[in-house]
Amino acid sequence: MSMTDPHARAVPALPAGAALIDLSMPIEPNPFDPAVLRRQLWRHEDGGRRIGRKAAFNRRLPLWTRLSRAAAYVTRRRRIDAGCFPDHSFLGNELFTLSVHAGSHMDAPFHYGPLCEGRDALRIDQIPLDWCVGNGVLLRLTHKKACEEISAEDVAAELDRIGHVPRQGDIVLIQTGSDELWPGPRYFGAHPGMSVGAVRHLTDHGVKVIGIDTAGFDLPAPVMIERFYATGDPSCLWPCHLFGRTREYLQIERMGGLARLPRQTGFTVLCPPIRVTDAGAAWVRPVAVVPEETP
């Protein structure tokens, strides 16, 4: 199989003295977060017992093999246990049951629907990597209130203020300050949300990747649902996600640390998603590369 990526392009070397700023949020159990269902920890001191049991009784082996191994285990001729390892301590392990929308994650067009722009929507493992490396543009919209939409006018005004015209290859980051609400319930239910107009304004300029520091890209689910019940208008429900059926773009939700960026342009964002086959989203750890300030 060829290892050549048809979408590959040269990526410039990191500038000398550049700072790396983590723009991600953690994956951890939270009683208010339905995306992380279960966490099981295998402690080091318990590792010997677990590996010994699995080595002796492997249910995928033929019956005669399992019986011979079981006999050897009982007679201690072949047994791996804690005593085989220094300090009676083996390897730790952590098993999570979680959604691909847990923690900082990227939504691919397939999450929005089976088709995008009239053709099969890209899954997360089909996303061109060069979409995930680009010039960062930070829009500071911390004045937006809880459950308030971010409009096209909000986006245009902030772009005018910082003197930047979006272009293809830009990765636009929306700072609302909602990451500061983690891990409380307001993080999930009291954040602003993007509007279709705001997304259209950016994608009209060729922007493919938009990140935000809120739990979801649209308004909180209870707000959208109540609006739908009050009006009967289906366009109230996940409008920015469904807009992705007609305009190909990626969302990064649950970003964090945008307040630590020292500038709003002139930095690079790296945000390749984990390669999960046939999925509509995947976990990501976005990083900003900020060049050293010149005197």
Number of C-alpha atoms within 10 A of each C-alpha: 3 4 5 7 9 8 10 11 9 6 9 6 6 13 11 8 10 14 17 15 17 17 25 24 22 13 15 17 17 15 11 14 17 13 17 20 15 13 12 10 10 14 14 15 16 16 20 21 18 15 16 17 16 11 16 21 16 14 10 8 10 9 11 9 15 17 14 13 19 19 14 14 18 12 10 10 10 15 20 19 18 20 13 13 14 8 10 15 18 22 13 13 11 9 10 14 11 17 15 20 23 25 25 27 27 31 26 28 30 21 21 23 18 15 17 20 12 10 10 13 21 22 21 26 18 14 17 15 17 16 21 20 21 21 21 23 24 24 23 20 16 13 10 17 15 17 17 16 19 23 17 17 12 16 21 17 13 15 18 10 10 15 10 13 12 20 16 16 18 25 26 26 23 22 23 24 22 23 23 15 14 16 15 13 13 16 23 22 19 20 26 27 25 23 21 20 18 19 22 17 18 24 19 13 14 16 22 22 26 22 25 27 28 32 29 23 24 25 29 23 14 14 16 19 17 13 16 15 11 9 11 11 10 13 14 18 19 20 18 23 23 17 21 26 22 15 17 21 23 25 23 32 26 27 28 25 16 24 16 10 18 11 13 17 18 12 19 20 23 21 26 22 23 16 16 15 12 12 17 22 29 25 25 26 20 25 18 22 21 22 16 11 9 4 3
